[in-house]
Amino acid sequence: MIEWLIAMVIGVFLVGGGLSIFVVSRSTTEDSFDQSELQENGRVAMRLLTQDLKWAGFWGDYTGLPMTIGQGVALSAGSIIASASDCLDELGRGSLPSATGSMRPLWVVRVDNNKLIAGGAFACIPAASRMANTDVVSIKRLIGRPLADGVATGNRFYLATTTQTAQMFKGGEVVPSDAAMPARQLWEYQHFVYYLSPNTATGNPELRKRYLTANGGSLLIGGAMAEGIERLSVLFGVDDSLVPDGTIERYVATNNVTDQEWSEGRVIAARVFILVRSLRASTSYVNNNTYQVGTVSVQGNGDGFRRLLLESSVSLRNPAMILGGGA
């Protein structure tokens, strides 16, 4: 009986030790999985944004200023997008160049506490699909490499460029001839809109992306580009020198950049902040941290979600051509 009792006690200790190791191992595995998930989702989101930001305002070999109809830029008869299908800014300008002012190759606007955007901009994003206190990033540029004439037939807009002129046309339309535009090159034109939206099924925040089509206007790419992206904020680096020397004196939110600073090419960089949140709350973790996402402070508020704050700086391409920050 004594030996049996001793064996039972030893067995209890062994089982308890095994359970303790299992619990610790499970917690460690959960933590490692969450950290890996945070890093992967954040890496994907940051790479998508920074790659497009680097090429904002890239117009191939066209070096004319500004990107305005009648000033070196022309649109074909088919280069039209209905306002209801487009993503308009607060000035009523959409994805394509207009005759009323220079086009914004890069524009960032904040969604406020009530999920509203100043001037009613970006009505293409329903209010229910917006995340409060986060930025919407609009990027216009040419993508890929110069195309052969026979390729310019898809559901896209294309830009034929020389150093002094640019002609936009719809896929399937007659391509501008070499006689009309000597030594011209053909490119696909694109307008990307990045924003954060809650998943309709899980409620988890995710990075969404819209792109431009010739027949349907601005369309949402199916599925999330990256999951768990809770906040997105962009600050612009401004050169305040009397004579611009390419040195950043300060980073400011887009609303604090003046028209003159845009037009003088003083906005030379962008600093991107992304706050990534785990997709599931942990029962063994309490988050009381504060995260400074650009100009926005985000509190953990004691929830069980792990978070990771990422930051990256991007030099803007041809900053003197990014004229669109002002009116």
Secondary structure, DSSP 8 states (H G I E B T S, - for coil): -HHHHHHHHHHHHHHHHHHHHHHHHHHHHHHHHHHHHHHHHHHHHHHHHHHHHHTTT--TT---S---BTTTEEE-TT----GGGS---TTS--SS--SSS---SEEEEEE-TTS-BGGG--TTS-GGG--TTEEEEEEEEEEEEEE-GGGTTSSSEEEEE-SS-EEEEETTS----TTTSTT-EEEEEEEEEEEEEE-TTT--EEEEEEEEETTTEEEE-SS-SEE-EEEEEEEEEE---SS--S---EEEEGGGS-HHHHHTT-EEEEEEEEEEE-SS--TT--B--EEEETTEEEE-TTBS--EEEEEEEEE-SSGGG--TT--
